[in-house]
Amino acid sequence: MKRHPLPIFLAAVFAVKLLVLLQLRDHPLLQANAGLDTTVYTTLASKVLAGNTSLAPGLYFVSPLYIYFLAAVLTMSDSLASARLVQIALGTAAVWLIFVGARAWFGERAAWSAAVLAGLTGLFTFHEVLVLQAALDPFLTAAALTTLALALTAPRAPLWFALSGVAFGIQTLNRPNVLIPCLVMIAMLAIARRWRSTVFMAAGLAIAVSPMIVRNVVVAGDWSPGSSHGGLNFYIGNNAEANGTYHVVPGITPNIVGQQQDARRVAEASVGRALDDAGVSAYFYGLGWAWIRLHPKDALALFARKLAYTFSSASITLNYSYPFYAHDAGTLLAVLFVGPWLLIPVGLVGVAIGMPADRRFEYLVWASFLPVYAVAVAIFFVTERYRLPMLVPLCMGSGAAIDAIFRLKAEATRFQPNVYGLIAIIPLAVLVNWPLHLDDGRAEERTRMAEAMVAGDKYDEAEEWVHRAERDHPSPGVLHFRVARLYILHRQPERAIEHLKISMQIDPNQPEVDYAYGQALVDAGRSAEAIPHLRNALRAGVRVDLAGYDLARALAATGNRAGALQILQTIKPENPRDADSWDALGQLAMQLESPSLAAAFFNQAIIAAPNAAKPLQDLGLALAMMGRYPEAILNLERAVLLDPADPGGQLNLAVAYAEAGRIADARARAQEALRLKPDYAKARQFLAALPRGK
């Protein structure tokens, strides 16, 4: 029985991807609750599953395709492992599509070389096991370019052109930059008067993107085919502080949700009026273009730098560091050695020399994707995952270059014009692999691992990750500060103190560190030492509400009740609608035996959370301390109405009734508390102490 090598090869590719998936599926930094983009996508997919299929209101603030892909998979299985399994299956299909596309242009041997290189490309496999939109990029790009190759080389071209347009359109919903090369290719066909091809490809594109346009019109009144974050991304890549990669914009939190909320706040504060999503995006586009017009030379130099980064082998991380997961995590990715270092120089040469003599124009249309997409990336800013679609045609081009080398050996006696092109691989390889000394993200991932270990109460492992991270961390003081903050949250103040000491030695005079150090000292029972650090933080205006709260705690602990109350009277939460913060201030006032001040704080907590029972209970207790029982009872009754299943609330009301002389009511509430909690010793003692016969 004849064996077919391609299915066997693809099965081996899938097996390798599956092994990487198994190695990384339980990694603490790749879970749905680990933050970053993964959490955003899983949250949005959950909203779709809950019935908000249009994710109204407003424009999407991330590319939408992956949201619905994830939701579709989760309807069949609520496990992210299922989504990852589907993704590596699509990744294996991408390898097959690369084989088909390369064969259409360059022949069988080139196709095999391209497929092998794609199967050994670790970046493909890595992104395919992430819960991230980039997981679909290899498959969608391969589908688009392969159907286009078949359209430009096959006899029944119109159908393939339509399918190619659809594939490019779907990819646009996942990676908006792809729309630019797609439109360029359609324009090239139109300029050459290939009207039938133009119409079919344009129709396919329109069919694919029309659902998003219709949704945006209905939900947001906007005819945009894209999401709302394009303007901010453009500004990130084009301003006086831009360096070609992602960098933090002042006033905007560096994550997707923060960008959505803060970009609106910043834009509206600047223009002085409310803006819709399109208006916010237009505001940041305007800022970027204004800088380009005012500084054309700087803008041109920056664009050249971004192009150089686009064609560099440097790992330019955004959120997830490939070198970390390949090496620090000890996965099979370390063996999948093919990457930009090889594919860019070899692939560029292969694409350049692979043009068939009988289809020059058709090939130029297809090959234009590579340079135009590179420009589309460089218009904004460069990251590793934004460059991922480029690796698909580069795999095909590398197959062409390898095939040319084999033909060169086979026909060594004949003159081969391609030999000069192949020689160009050497200088290109030097340029592509020239060290740029960019941050590859490994130190950040090690820091996040240290934080994850603290969160999991694995303190020895956390310290090991801190040690590994500080070897090449660009800001080791920040590393120790971040880990210390988590130690404080996990009630490990002594460990936090040690890291904060190191942070202060590396970066002295940092008010944020002073505050954290003071907080840790208070938690460790060293309040006298904490006071000067907390005062420094207050003078610097750092987290006035929290620093003031901890300073009041420290003063109270040292016996300075008057000083603690003086500080406490000046504090209010940074967010006036934060009921928990108001309540915490009230609890401290109660500890300082100032029920009147506590009542003021609890009243604010009630305003912030009118349907919460706890602030009403706390206010009732404060009023009871002041002997204002009728008012106390009124608030405690409201609390019980809101949360009748709380035995503590029932007992508090019982005590207030008893103090007001309403013994029968007090007994009834105490009995209800005991019914809700049969082992409630305080309720049983209270009942025993009540006068009998009343």
N, C-alpha and C positions, 0 to 999 in steps of 0.2 A: 504494500500500500504506500503510495507516494505521500511524503510529508511536505507540508507547505511551510517554508521557513518563516514567512512574515507573521502568521498567527503565533508561532512558537516564540518568536522574538518579542512580539507585543505582550504575550503572557509573561515573559521574563521581566519586561519593563514594568508591568502592573505589579508583579511580585516585589520588585525593588521599592516601588512607591508605597506599597502596602506595608512593607517593613518599616519604612520611615514614618508612616502614619502611626503604626503601633508604638514606635519609640517616642513619638511626640504627643500622642493623644491625651495623655494625663499630665503633661507638663504644666506646672502651676501658672506660668505666664501666658498660656494659650487657651485658658478657659473663658467661658462666657462672662464670668464675673471679674476677670482680671483687668478690666478697664480698656482704654484705647479704642481703636476702631471696632474690634471684635464685639465688645459690649454694646456699642451703638447699633451694629447690624442685627444682633440677636434681639435687642429691644424693639427695633423697628419691625422685624419679622414677627415678633410676638403681637404687636399691635395689628398687623395685617391678619394674623390668625384669629385675633379677637373681634374682627369685623370691620376695622377701619382700613379697608382695602385701598382707599385713595390716599391715606395718610394726610388727610386735610387737617388744618388749612395750610395755605402757602405753597411755595415751590419746595421740591425736595432739596434738602441741604447736603445730601450725598447722592452719588449716582445710583439710580433706583433699581437697576436690573438685579443686583445681588440680593437686595431685600426680598424680592419676590421669588427668586431662586431658592433662597434659604427657607422662606415660608412654605414653598411647595414641597420641599424635602421634609420639613418638620410636620407637615400634615400626615405623612406616611409613617414617620418615626420621630419621636420627640428628642432624639439623641443627636448631638452635634457630630458624633462619630459617623452617622449615616450621611450627613452632608459631606464630610471629608471623604467618605468612601465614593460617593458619586463624583466628587471633584477629581480624585485620582483616576477614576474610570474615564472622565473627560480628558484628563491629562494624557492618558494612554492613547485615546482617540486622536489627540493632537499630534502625537508622534506618528501615527498612521497618516494623518493628513499632511504632515510635513513630507513624509515619504512620497505621497501621491503628487503633491505640488512640485517637489524637486524632480520627480520623474517626468512630469509634463514638460519641464523646461530643459533638463540636463541629462536625462537618461537614467537607466536602472542602477548603474554603479554609484552615480552621484546621489540617487535617492537613498540607497542603503547607507551611504556615509552620513547623509544628513539625518536619517532616522537614528542611527547609532549615537551621533553627537547629541541629538535632542534627548535621547534616553539617558545619557550621561550628564545632562545639564542639571546640576543640583538646584539652581534657582527655580527652575520649573517645578520640580518635585516639592521644594520647600514651600513655595507659595500655594501649591495645590493642597497642602495639608493645613493651611491657615483658614480660619473663618474670616474671610476678607475678600473684597471684590477682585483682587489680583488673582485669586484662585481660578477664575474663569478666563483670564487673559490669554494664556497659551492656546487653549482650545478655540476660543472665538477668533483670535487673530489667524490661527492656522486655517480655520474654516473659511474665513473671508478671503485670504490670499490664495488658498488652493482652489476654491470655486472660481476666483478671478483668473487663475492660471488656466483652468479648464475652459473657461469662457473664451480666453484669448487664443487657445490652441485647438479646441474641439470643434467638430463640424456643426453640432446643434448648439451654437453659442448663445442665442437669446435666453434660453432657460437658465443657463449657467450665469449669464450676466444678472438676471433677476435674482437668482439665489445669492450671488455675490453681494448685490446691493442689500438684500435682507441681512446677510451675515454682518456686513459692515455696519448696518443700522443697529442691529442688536449689540454689536460691540461698542457702538457709540453710547448706548445706554449704560454701559459698564465703564468705558474709558472714553470720556468726551473728546480727548485730543484726537482720536481716530477719525472724527468727522472731517478734520481738515484735509488729510491725505485722500480720503474718499471723495470729497468734492473736487480736489485737484485732478484725480484720475477721471472723474466724470467730465470735467472741463476739457481734459486732453482729448477724450473721445469726441466731444462735441466740436472742438477746434478742427479735428481731423475729419469732421463730417461723417463720423460713424453714428448716424442718427439712431439707427435701430438699437445698437448697443447702448448708446447713451440713454435712450428712453427706458429700456428694460432695467438697466442698473439704477437709474434715478428712481424708477417706480418701486423697485425692491427696497431702496433706502427709505423712501417715503412711507411705504407700508410698515416698515419696522419701527420708525420713530413716531408715526402718527398717534399711537396710543398715549405716549407721553405728552405730545403737544395738546391733544384733546383734553387730557387730564389737567394740564397746566391752565388751559383756557377756562375750563369749568370751575376748577378749585381756586385758582389764583388770578384769573382774568389776564393771563400773560401768555403770549404766543411763543415763548422761548422753548426750544427743544432741549434745554439743559437744566441743570440744578442751580441753586442760588449761591454756591460758594466759588464760582468762577472768578468774580471780581476780586475777592479777598486773595485767592491764589495768585492772581495776576499781580496784585500789589506786593505780596510777599516776595515775588521774584523780580520786582521792578521798583526799587526805592533806594534812597541814599544808603541804607544799611544793608541792602541785599548782598548776598555773597554767592548766589547761584544755587544754593540748596535751601531747605526749609530753615527759617529762623523765626523766632518769636516776635510778634508785632506788639509794641507797647499797648497795654490796655486790653489785650485779647488773650484769653486763656488758651494755652496750646493744646487743645483737643477739639474734636468735632463739635461736641455740644457747646463747649465754651466759645468756639468760633462763631457758631450760629447766634448765640445770645449776645455776646460781646460786640460782634461786628455791627449788629443792629443798634446797640446802645451807643457805640462810638459814632456811627454814621448819623444817627438822629441828633445826637448832641452837637455835632458839627454843623448840620444844616438847619437845626432849630425847628424841625417839624417831624411828624411821623412819616415813615417810609415803608413801602411794601418790600417784599423780598427782592424783586427786580431793582427797586430803587437803591437798596443797600448794596447790591452787587455793582450797580452802575456807579455808585459813589466811589467804591474802591478802584474800579476800572479808571475812573477819572483821575484819582490820585496817582495811579501808576503812569498813565499817559502824560499827566502834567509834569512828572519828574523826567520822563523821557524827552519831552519837548524842551525843558529847561536845561537838561544836561545830555545832549545827544552823544557827545564823545564818551562820557562815562557809561551811558546806556549801551552803546555799541560795544565797548570793551567788556561790559558785563554779559552781553549776549554771546560774544565770542567765548567767554569763559564757560558759560552754560553749555554751549555746543561742545567745547572740549570735555566737559564733565560727562556729557551724554555719550561720547565715544571713548570714555575712559573705562578701565577695568576696576577702578576704585569702587569699593562698596559704600554707597551713599544711602545710609539707613534712614527710614522714617517708620517709627514704631517698633519694627521687628528686625533684629540684626541677624542676617544670614551667617556671618562668621561665628557668631555666638552659638547658634543652633547646630552648626556644622561641627564645631570643635569643642566648645565648652560643654555642650549637652551630650557629647559623645555619640553622635548618630552616624548612620550610613551616609549622610550628606557629605561627610569628609572624603568619602571614596568617589563620589560623583564629581569628578574633577573638572569637567567642562564648564566653562563660564565665559564672561565677556573677555577675559584675558586672551582666550583663544578664538572665540567666535567673531569678535569685532575685526581683528586684522585679517584672518583667513576668510571670513564671510564677506567683508567689503571687497576683497580682491576677487573672490568667486563671483559675486554679483556683477562686478565690473567686466570680467572676461567671459562671463557665461552667456552673453547675448547671442541668440541664434541668428545666423545670417539671413534666414528667410522670414523672420518675424521681428525685425528691429523695433518698429514702432510699438507693436503689441508688448514686447518685452519692456520697453521704456515705460509704458503705462504701468505695468506691474511693478517694476523695480522702483518707480518713483515713491512708492510707499515708504521706503526706508529713509531717504533724506528728508522727505516732507514731514514724516512723523517725528523725526529727530528735531526739526525746527519747531514743530507743535509742542514738544516737551520743553524746549529751551525758551519758548515765549514765556513760560511760567517759571517753574523752578525744577531742578533735577533731583529725582530720588531713584533708588534701585527699582522699585516696583513700577514707576512710571515708564522706565526704560524696557520693562519686560517684553512688551509686544515686539520690540525691535529684534529680539533674539530669534524670533520665528523665521523671518526671511534670512537672517544671518546664518541660521542652521542650514537652510537650503543653499545659500551661497557658499558656505563652507564645503558642502557636499560637492558643488561644482568645482571648487578649487582642488579638492582631493582627487576628483576624477581627472582634472587637468594634469595633475602630477603623475598619476598612473599612465595617462596617455603620453606624457613627455618621456617616461621611461621606456614605454613600448615602442616609441617612434624616435628614438634618440638620434638616428642618422638624418632625420629630416628637420628642416628649420621650423621651429614652433614660435609663432609670434606671442603666444601666451607666456613664454618664459619670462619676459620682462615684467609682466603683471605679477607672476608668481614671486619674482625676486622682491617685489614691493612689499610682500608680507613681512619681511625682516624689519625695515624701518618703521612700518606701521605698528608692528608688535612692540617695538621700543617706545614709540609715542603713546600707544594705548596703555602700556604697563608702566609708564613713567610715574614714580611715586608722587602723589599729590598731598599726602599727609592729611587727608580728611578723616574725620571721626567715623569709624565703622560701626559705632553703636555698641560694641561689646562691653565697654565699661558701664554704659547705661543699663544694659540687660543684666549685668552682674549686680548692679545696685538694686534693680527691681527684684532679683532673686533674693538678695539679702532682706529686702522688705517683705517678700513673700514668706521667707522662713521665720521672720519675727512674727508675722501675722499668724503663722501656724504653730507658734510657741516652740520652734526648733532653734533655740538660741545659739547653740554651738555651730550649727550649719550656717546660721546667719553670719556669725563672726568669720567663718571661713570665706564666705562670699564677699564680705567687706574687704578682707585681706587681698583677695584676687582682684577686686574692682579697683582698689587704690593704687595698684601697680601702674596703670596707665590712664587713670581717670583725669580728665582735663580740669576738674574742680574737686579735689579730694575733700576740701572743707565742706562742700555741699553734700557729698556722699555721707560723711559722718553726721551731718545735721539731719538729713532725711531719715537715716536709720534711727537716730536718737528720738525723733518725733514719734516714730512707731513704738519704740520702747516705752515712751511716756504713756501712749494710748493703751498699751498692754500691761501697764502697772509694773514696769521694770525700771524705776527711776535711777537706781544705782548704775545699771548698764547705760542708760541714757546719759548720765552725768559724765561717764568716761569718754563717750563719743563726742559730747559737746565740748569737753576740755580740749580734745584734739582739734575740733572744728575752730575753736577760738584761737588756738595757737597758729593754725594755718591762715585763717582769715579773721584777724582781730577787728574789734570795733564794729561788729555786725549786730544791730539791735534785735533782729529776729532771733539770732542765736542767744543773745542775752536773755530774751524773754523765755525761750525754751529751757535755758539753763536754770533760770529762776523758778520756772514751773516744776522742773524735775527736782530741784532742791526742796521745794515745799512738799512735794509728794514723798520725798525721802525723809521728811521730818526735820530738815535742816533749814527752818524758816528764817532764822536770823541771817544766814549766809545768802538767802534768796533775795532779801529786801533790796539791796543796792542794785542787783541785776534787773529786778522788775521795775524799779524806779527809772533806770536807764532806758528800758524799753518804753515806758510811759512817756518820758520826755521826748523820745524819738518819734512818738506817735504810732508805735507798732501795736496793732491789735489792741487798741485802747480798752475795749470791753473785756477781753480775756486777760490782758496783763493787769488791768485794774482789779478784776475779780481775784486773780491769784495774789496780787499784792495785799488786798484786803484779807485774804486767807492767811497770808504770812504774818501780817500785823496782829491779827487775832490770835494766832498761835503763839506769838511772843508776849501776849498779854496786853497789847495796845488796842483795847476795844474801841476807844474813841477815835484813834487814827484809822482803824479799819472801817468804822462807820462813815468817817469823813470821806474816805476814798470811795466807798460803796455808793454814797449819795451822788457822786459825779458820773456814775457809769450807766450806759445804756447799750444794748446790743447793736452791733454793726448793722444788722438787718432788723428793723422794727417789727417785722412779722415773724420773727423767730421766737415762738412761744416757749420753747425749751430753755433758751437763754434767759428770758425774763423769769422763768420759774426757778432757774438755778440761782439767780441773783436774790430772789425772794427767800429761797431756802437758806442762803448764807445770812441774810438779814435776820431770819428766825434764829439761827444759831447764835447770832450776836445779840439776841434778846431785844430786837427792835421790830415788834410786830407791825407798827405803823408803817415803817419803811417797807417791810415785807409785803404788806397789803397793797402798797402802791405798785410794787413789781408784779404781784399776782394779778392785779387789775389789768395791767398791760398784757400779761400772758393771756387773759381771757379775751381781750380785744383781738389779739393775734390769732387765737384759736377758740372761737365762741362755742364750738360744738365738742370741745374736749372736756372731760370730767375732772381731770387732775388739777388744773388751775383753779377751778371752782372749789374743790376740796381744800386746797392749800389756802385760798382766801378765807374760806370758812374757819379754818383752824387759826389763822392769824387774827380774825375778828373775835373768835372765842377767847384768845389770849388777852385781848383788850376788854373782855367782858361785854362785848356787843353781841349778845346771844341771838336776838331776833334776826339781825343781819347775817350772822353766822349760819343760823338754821336755814335761812332762805337760800344761801349759796350751797350749803351741803345738800339740801333737798334737790336743787337743780342738778347737782353732780350725780346723785343717786338716780334721778330720772334718766340721765344720759348713759349711766353705766350701772344698771341695777344688779349686775352679777358680780360686782366688786365687794367682797366681804369687808375690806378695810373702809370703804366708803359708808357702808351700812353701820359699822361700829362707830365711826366718827360722828355720824348723825345721831346715833343713840346717845353718845356722851353729851352732845350739845342739848338734846332733849332733856336729859337728866339734869344738866346744869340749869335749865330753864324751868325745872319743876314738872316736866311732862313725863312722869315715870312710866305710864302705860305705853306711851309712844316709844320711849327709850327701850322698854323691855321687848316690844315687838320688833324693833330694828336690830337689837342684839340677837334675838332668836333667829331672825333672817340671816344675819351674818354667820351664825353657828350652823344654820342649815346649808349655807353655801360652802362653808369650810368646817366640817365636823370636828377637826382637831385644832380649832382656833382657840388657843388657851386664853388670850386676852378677852375674847368675847365671853367665854365661860366664867372667867374671874369677874368681869363686869356684871354679868347677870347675878352672880352670887352676892355681889355687894349692893345690889339694888334693894331698897326697902320693900318688904313683903306686904301684900295686901293692897297695894296701890295700883 
